Amino acid sequence: MKLTRYKHDFEYSYALGATLVFELLKTNPALIKRVFIRPGIKHGEDLEKILSTLQAKHIDIIETTKAFNILGAKDNCLLAAEFKKPDSPLQFTPEAPHLVLVNPSDSGNLGTIMRSAVAFGYENLAIITPAVDPYDPKVIRASMGAVFHLNIQQFATFEDYAKLNAGRKYYAFILDDTAKQLSELHLKDSNYALIFGNEAAGLPSDFAHIAQPIFIPQSSNVDSLNLSVATSIALYTFRNKK
């Protein structure tokens, strides 16, 4: 298979870095097509563990510098895995809370949000397009491998996502006259979805009519919280309320 830099329409992507390769090995090694390693590097204990696991699973290990140059990897990137993008649809059971991101556009934000979601016990991420590609290597890197622990499904519209839900409570983080403060909420179960908008524009005002508007109180000395920060606060707070 010819190696080229990642494009959105590829069926595969790249995990750049030993930490990401290790996370992929732990979660779904069957997705890995091949692994590239820089020649002449010193093999420490952690790297030896990864390589021995790859060999045990009969995954090709190719020693090359060219692959890292093609993929745009940094000089400190010692390993890179080419893997098939997973087919991981959302769980729509009442026990599985959802995080819904409407048109996220920043790779770093999306990766950081994935990391927070996994840290606080969430497994299901719905993305409303257009949006940054969740399997772009930049997103994978920012997630520190958390992307491999999530069920991720993309939808053309929020309505397409909502059709698959029955009785799920929606909470939209949006400024509205009917918005409740985050600390005022009381949850009965996990059958809910937290909805966040784009970094620049936020959520359209229509979401105030289909979800309970929520706001995070903050000082007036800043205009707003970064999307990944606001999402992390919400994920943590909702999980503790449950």
Secondary structure, DSSP 8 states (H G I E B T S, - for coil): -------TT-SEEEEESHHHHHHHHHH-GGGEEEEEE-TT----HHHHHHHHHHHHTT-EEEE-SHHHHHHT--TT--EEEEEE--------STT--EEEEES---HHHHHHHHHHHHHTT--EEEEESS---TTSHHHHHHHTTGGGGSEEEEESSHHHHHTT-SS-EEEEE---TT-EEGGG---SSS-EEEEE-BTTTBS-TTHHHHSEEEE----TTSS---HHHHHHHHHHHHHHH-
